[in-house]
C-alpha cells in the first residue's frame, strides 16, 4: 500500500471521530487533508513507520500537521505556530 505524502502548504493526517482533527481543519481551512482510517485499519505499523520517516519524530496522536512537508506537530503545536506567525506579521 502506498501512503499519501504531504504536499506544499499545509497537509494534515486525520482520522475519524477526532475532535482535534476537526478543530485543526477549522484552523487551516485550505489544508490538504489526508484521511488515515484505511491506513490504520489495514497497515498501521507501516503507516506509523512512514510518518516517523517523514517527521523525523515518532508522532502517535492525531492530527499530524505538516507545512511544506516539514512536521509541525499536532493541534496544540500547530495553533501555537500559527499564533506566532500572526504575531510576527503584526510587526
BAPA-716400 format. One record per atom (N, C-alpha, C): x, y, z; residue number from 1; atom name. Coordinates in steps of 0.02 Angstrom, whole numbers, m for minus. Example, Ala and Ser with C-alpha at 12.3 -4.5 7.8 and 13.67 -1.06 7.14 Angstrom:
# residues 2
<site <660; m284; 390>; 1; 'N'>
<site <615; m225; 390>; 1; 'CA'>
<site <660; m165; 390>; 1; 'C'>
<site <642; m112; 354>; 2; 'N'>
<site <684; m53; 357>; 2; 'CA'>
<site <645; 2; 394>; 2; 'C'>
***
This chain:
# residues 91
<site <42; m59; 0>; 1; 'N'>
<site <0; 0; 0>; 1; 'CA'>
<site <44; 62; 0>; 1; 'C'>
<site <30; 108; m44>; 2; 'N'>
<site <65; 172; m46>; 2; 'CA'>
<site <28; 221; m1>; 2; 'C'>
<site <66; 257; 38>; 3; 'N'>
<site <37; 308; 82>; 3; 'CA'>
<site <41; 376; 48>; 3; 'C'>
<site <m7; 418; 61>; 4; 'N'>
<site <m8; 485; 32>; 4; 'CA'>
<site <43; 529; 68>; 4; 'C'>
<site <84; 563; 28>; 5; 'N'>
<site <134; 608; 57>; 5; 'CA'>
<site <107; 679; 61>; 5; 'C'>
<site <134; 719; 107>; 6; 'N'>
<site <113; 789; 112>; 6; 'CA'>
<site <129; 827; 49>; 6; 'C'>
<site <90; 879; 37>; 7; 'N'>
<site <102; 924; m20>; 7; 'CA'>
<site <131; 990; 7>; 7; 'C'>
<site <148; 1035; m39>; 8; 'N'>
<site <168; 1102; m17>; 8; 'CA'>
<site <109; 1136; 16>; 8; 'C'>
<site <123; 1181; 61>; 9; 'N'>
<site <70; 1212; 101>; 9; 'CA'>
<site <56; 1166; 160>; 9; 'C'>
<site <m2; 1174; 190>; 10; 'N'>
<site <m20; 1132; 248>; 10; 'CA'>
<site <m50; 1066; 224>; 10; 'C'>
<site <m28; 1012; 256>; 11; 'N'>
<site <m56; 946; 246>; 11; 'CA'>
<site <m71; 918; 315>; 11; 'C'>
<site <m129; 886; 322>; 12; 'N'>
<site <m150; 861; 387>; 12; 'CA'>
<site <m171; 788; 381>; 12; 'C'>
<site <m137; 744; 418>; 13; 'N'>
<site <m159; 675; 425>; 13; 'CA'>
<site <m212; 673; 480>; 13; 'C'>
<site <m271; 648; 463>; 14; 'N'>
<site <m327; 648; 509>; 14; 'CA'>
<site <m356; 577; 516>; 14; 'C'>
<site <m398; 568; 567>; 15; 'N'>
<site <m436; 507; 573>; 15; 'CA'>
<site <m506; 525; 595>; 15; 'C'>
<site <m552; 478; 586>; 16; 'N'>
<site <m623; 490; 603>; 16; 'CA'>
<site <m631; 498; 678>; 16; 'C'>
<site <m682; 535; 696>; 17; 'N'>
<site <m702; 545; 766>; 17; 'CA'>
<site <m646; 574; 809>; 17; 'C'>
<site <m608; 618; 780>; 18; 'N'>
<site <m553; 651; 815>; 18; 'CA'>
<site <m570; 725; 822>; 18; 'C'>
<site <m584; 747; 883>; 19; 'N'>
<site <m605; 817; 891>; 19; 'CA'>
<site <m549; 866; 874>; 19; 'C'>
<site <m486; 847; 888>; 20; 'N'>
<site <m431; 891; 871>; 20; 'CA'>
<site <m420; 895; 796>; 20; 'C'>
<site <m434; 841; 761>; 21; 'N'>
<site <m430; 842; 687>; 21; 'CA'>
<site <m481; 891; 659>; 21; 'C'>
<site <m542; 888; 685>; 22; 'N'>
<site <m594; 935; 664>; 22; 'CA'>
<site <m574; 1006; 678>; 22; 'C'>
<site <m547; 1019; 737>; 23; 'N'>
<site <m529; 1086; 757>; 23; 'CA'>
<site <m471; 1114; 715>; 23; 'C'>
<site <m421; 1072; 701>; 24; 'N'>
<site <m364; 1097; 662>; 24; 'CA'>
<site <m386; 1110; 589>; 24; 'C'>
<site <m434; 1071; 564>; 25; 'N'>
<site <m459; 1084; 496>; 25; 'CA'>
<site <m495; 1151; 493>; 25; 'C'>
<site <m527; 1171; 548>; 26; 'N'>
<site <m559; 1237; 552>; 26; 'CA'>
<site <m506; 1292; 556>; 26; 'C'>
<site <m451; 1277; 591>; 27; 'N'>
<site <m397; 1325; 598>; 27; 'CA'>
<site <m361; 1337; 531>; 27; 'C'>
<site <m357; 1285; 490>; 28; 'N'>
<site <m322; 1289; 425>; 28; 'CA'>
<site <m370; 1263; 371>; 28; 'C'>
<site <m420; 1302; 352>; 29; 'N'>
<site <m472; 1277; 307>; 29; 'CA'>
<site <m449; 1257; 237>; 29; 'C'>
<site <m392; 1283; 215>; 30; 'N'>
<site <m369; 1266; 147>; 30; 'CA'>
<site <m317; 1211; 146>; 30; 'C'>
<site <m308; 1176; 201>; 31; 'N'>
<site <m257; 1124; 205>; 31; 'CA'>
<site <m276; 1064; 162>; 31; 'C'>
<site <m225; 1028; 141>; 32; 'N'>
<site <m234; 964; 106>; 32; 'CA'>
<site <m246; 911; 160>; 32; 'C'>
<site <m304; 879; 158>; 33; 'N'>
<site <m324; 831; 209>; 33; 'CA'>
<site <m309; 760; 186>; 33; 'C'>
<site <m276; 722; 229>; 34; 'N'>
<site <m259; 653; 213>; 34; 'CA'>
<site <m292; 608; 265>; 34; 'C'>
<site <m349; 577; 248>; 35; 'N'>
<site <m382; 532; 296>; 35; 'CA'>
<site <m341; 469; 305>; 35; 'C'>
<site <m335; 445; 366>; 36; 'N'>
<site <m291; 388; 380>; 36; 'CA'>
<site <m327; 326; 405>; 36; 'C'>
<site <m392; 327; 409>; 37; 'N'>
<site <m428; 269; 437>; 37; 'CA'>
<site <m410; 204; 402>; 37; 'C'>
<site <m407; 205; 335>; 38; 'N'>
<site <m390; 144; 298>; 38; 'CA'>
<site <m319; 121; 314>; 38; 'C'>
<site <m273; 168; 318>; 39; 'N'>
<site <m204; 151; 335>; 39; 'CA'>
<site <m200; 118; 404>; 39; 'C'>
<site <m235; 147; 451>; 40; 'N'>
<site <m233; 122; 520>; 40; 'CA'>
<site <m266; 54; 525>; 40; 'C'>
<site <m319; 43; 487>; 41; 'N'>
<site <m354; m21; 489>; 41; 'CA'>
<site <m316; m78; 456>; 41; 'C'>
<site <m281; m63; 401>; 42; 'N'>
<site <m251; m116; 362>; 42; 'CA'>
<site <m175; m121; 367>; 42; 'C'>
<site <m141; m67; 386>; 43; 'N'>
<site <m68; m67; 383>; 43; 'CA'>
<site <m39; m19; 435>; 43; 'C'>
<site <m65; m21; 495>; 44; 'N'>
<site <m48; 27; 548>; 44; 'CA'>
<site <28; 33; 559>; 44; 'C'>
<site <62; m22; 569>; 45; 'N'>
<site <134; m19; 585>; 45; 'CA'>
<site <174; 14; 530>; 45; 'C'>
<site <161; m4; 467>; 46; 'N'>
<site <198; 26; 412>; 46; 'CA'>
<site <180; 100; 403>; 46; 'C'>
<site <117; 117; 416>; 47; 'N'>
<site <98; 188; 412>; 47; 'CA'>
<site <136; 228; 465>; 47; 'C'>
<site <139; 202; 526>; 48; 'N'>
<site <175; 239; 578>; 48; 'CA'>
<site <249; 245; 563>; 48; 'C'>
<site <279; 193; 534>; 49; 'N'>
<site <349; 198; 513>; 49; 'CA'>
<site <358; 251; 459>; 49; 'C'>
<site <310; 254; 413>; 50; 'N'>
<site <310; 304; 360>; 50; 'CA'>
<site <308; 374; 389>; 50; 'C'>
<site <263; 386; 437>; 51; 'N'>
<site <257; 451; 469>; 51; 'CA'>
<site <321; 468; 508>; 51; 'C'>
<site <349; 418; 541>; 52; 'N'>
<site <411; 429; 578>; 52; 'CA'>
<site <467; 454; 531>; 52; 'C'>
<site <472; 423; 473>; 53; 'N'>
<site <522; 444; 424>; 53; 'CA'>
<site <509; 514; 399>; 53; 'C'>
<site <445; 529; 385>; 54; 'N'>
<site <428; 596; 360>; 54; 'CA'>
<site <443; 650; 411>; 54; 'C'>
<site <426; 636; 473>; 55; 'N'>
<site <429; 687; 525>; 55; 'CA'>
<site <496; 691; 560>; 55; 'C'>
<site <535; 637; 559>; 56; 'N'>
<site <596; 635; 598>; 56; 'CA'>
<site <582; 627; 672>; 56; 'C'>
<site <520; 611; 688>; 57; 'N'>
<site <498; 602; 757>; 57; 'CA'>
<site <454; 539; 760>; 57; 'C'>
<site <420; 529; 816>; 58; 'N'>
<site <375; 471; 822>; 58; 'CA'>
<site <306; 494; 844>; 58; 'C'>
<site <272; 534; 803>; 59; 'N'>
<site <205; 556; 823>; 59; 'CA'>
<site <156; 498; 827>; 59; 'C'>
<site <115; 497; 879>; 60; 'N'>
<site <66; 443; 887>; 60; 'CA'>
<site <m4; 469; 902>; 60; 'C'>
<site <m13; 534; 897>; 61; 'N'>
<site <m80; 562; 907>; 61; 'CA'>
<site <m100; 600; 844>; 61; 'C'>
<site <m163; 612; 838>; 62; 'N'>
<site <m191; 648; 780>; 62; 'CA'>
<site <m220; 714; 803>; 62; 'C'>
<site <m217; 763; 758>; 63; 'N'>
<site <m192; 763; 690>; 63; 'CA'>
<site <m116; 765; 688>; 63; 'C'>
<site <m89; 751; 629>; 64; 'N'>
<site <m17; 759; 615>; 64; 'CA'>
<site <m12; 812; 560>; 64; 'C'>
<site <15; 870; 577>; 65; 'N'>
<site <14; 927; 532>; 65; 'CA'>
<site <84; 940; 504>; 65; 'C'>
<site <86; 949; 438>; 66; 'N'>
<site <148; 965; 403>; 66; 'CA'>
<site <138; 1031; 366>; 66; 'C'>
<site <191; 1071; 362>; 67; 'N'>
<site <190; 1132; 322>; 67; 'CA'>
<site <250; 1127; 275>; 67; 'C'>
<site <235; 1129; 210>; 68; 'N'>
<site <287; 1120; 159>; 68; 'CA'>
<site <329; 1058; 173>; 68; 'C'>
<site <294; 1004; 190>; 69; 'N'>
<site <324; 938; 202>; 69; 'CA'>
<site <367; 935; 265>; 69; 'C'>
<site <364; 986; 307>; 70; 'N'>
<site <400; 987; 371>; 70; 'CA'>
<site <350; 978; 427>; 70; 'C'>
<site <364; 932; 473>; 71; 'N'>
<site <318; 916; 527>; 71; 'CA'>
<site <312; 974; 576>; 71; 'C'>
<site <250; 996; 588>; 72; 'N'>
<site <236; 1050; 636>; 72; 'CA'>
<site <218; 1019; 704>; 72; 'C'>
<site <175; 969; 703>; 73; 'N'>
<site <152; 936; 765>; 73; 'CA'>
<site <79; 921; 761>; 73; 'C'>
<site <48; 918; 819>; 74; 'N'>
<site <m24; 907; 824>; 74; 'CA'>
<site <m61; 973; 827>; 74; 'C'>
<site <m122; 970; 854>; 75; 'N'>
<site <m163; 1031; 857>; 75; 'CA'>
<site <m129; 1087; 898>; 75; 'C'>
<site <m107; 1071; 959>; 76; 'N'>
<site <m80; 1123; 1003>; 76; 'CA'>
<site <m18; 1156; 972>; 76; 'C'>
<site <27; 1116; 944>; 77; 'N'>
<site <88; 1143; 914>; 77; 'CA'>
<site <71; 1185; 852>; 77; 'C'>
<site <22; 1163; 814>; 78; 'N'>
<site <2; 1200; 754>; 78; 'CA'>
<site <m30; 1266; 773>; 78; 'C'>
<site <m73; 1265; 823>; 79; 'N'>
<site <m105; 1327; 846>; 79; 'CA'>
<site <m52; 1377; 869>; 79; 'C'>
<site <m4; 1354; 910>; 80; 'N'>
<site <50; 1397; 933>; 80; 'CA'>
<site <90; 1425; 875>; 80; 'C'>
<site <106; 1382; 826>; 81; 'N'>
<site <145; 1402; 768>; 81; 'CA'>
<site <109; 1458; 730>; 81; 'C'>
<site <45; 1448; 718>; 82; 'N'>
<site <6; 1498; 680>; 82; 'CA'>
<site <0; 1563; 719>; 82; 'C'>
<site <m10; 1559; 785>; 83; 'N'>
<site <m14; 1619; 826>; 83; 'CA'>
<site <52; 1658; 824>; 83; 'C'>
<site <109; 1623; 825>; 84; 'N'>
<site <173; 1657; 820>; 84; 'CA'>
<site <183; 1690; 752>; 84; 'C'>
<site <161; 1656; 699>; 85; 'N'>
<site <165; 1686; 633>; 85; 'CA'>
<site <123; 1748; 628>; 85; 'C'>
<site <63; 1746; 657>; 86; 'N'>
<site <18; 1804; 655>; 86; 'CA'>
<site <46; 1861; 696>; 86; 'C'>
<site <76; 1846; 754>; 87; 'N'>
<site <105; 1898; 796>; 87; 'CA'>
<site <164; 1930; 760>; 87; 'C'>
<site <204; 1890; 726>; 88; 'N'>
<site <261; 1916; 689>; 88; 'CA'>
<site <237; 1960; 631>; 88; 'C'>
<site <182; 1941; 599>; 89; 'N'>
<site <156; 1979; 542>; 89; 'CA'>
<site <129; 2047; 565>; 89; 'C'>
<site <112; 2054; 628>; 90; 'N'>
<site <86; 2117; 654>; 90; 'CA'>
<site <140; 2171; 663>; 90; 'C'>
<site <203; 2150; 662>; 91; 'N'>
<site <258; 2199; 671>; 91; 'CA'>
<site <268; 2240; 610>; 91; 'C'>
***
